[in-house]
């Protein structure tokens, strides 16, 4: 059984800046893949999703190498799932509320978050100098407000920025 735990993190200025950059890059990849798929669908009538490296290798997108690659890969999975849910809704194969056509993500009206996966202990919680820290890929160790024991293995982490929250603390 999978469970989720929610913790507050206390990033420093560099970590907060990288979190903001990763959220923006994840949104950009989502929008680029959505646009690419719409254009390809008009031509071929098939859904085509290129690899994230298709965009990373373009000159204009050098900054994508600075952020967590798994966050960008998860953005690709999110846009693929959005299309899959839409088409399954059209065919009546999806339970629950019908899914609308995937929309572009906006800076102002979307959840400011990204997800990353645990690969070989890349996400872990450690106690250092009587304080609890969580290690996140590309961010390193971030101070953690630890209030609940983690049971089992950490599979992934979602970093969500709360708009009213000021970083660093």
Number of C-alpha atoms within 10 A of each C-alpha: 3 8 8 11 11 12 13 12 19 17 20 15 12 12 18 18 15 18 23 17 17 26 24 19 23 28 25 19 22 25 20 18 23 24 14 15 21 16 14 15 13 10 9 9 11 11 16 16 18 11 12 18 13 10 16 16 12 10 8 9 12 11 12 23 12 12 20 23 20 17 25 26 19 18 25 24 13 13 22 20 13 18 18 17 20 18 17 15 18 14 9 11 11 15 10 8 7 15 17 13 14 16 12 15 15 13 11 7 7 10 15 20 18 24 19 22 21 16 12 7 14 18 21 18 19 15 11 10 7 7 11 17 21 21 17 22 21 15 18 13 19 18 19 19 15 16 11 9 7 12 10 9 11 19 15 16 19 13 20 16 17 11 8 6 8 10 16 13 9
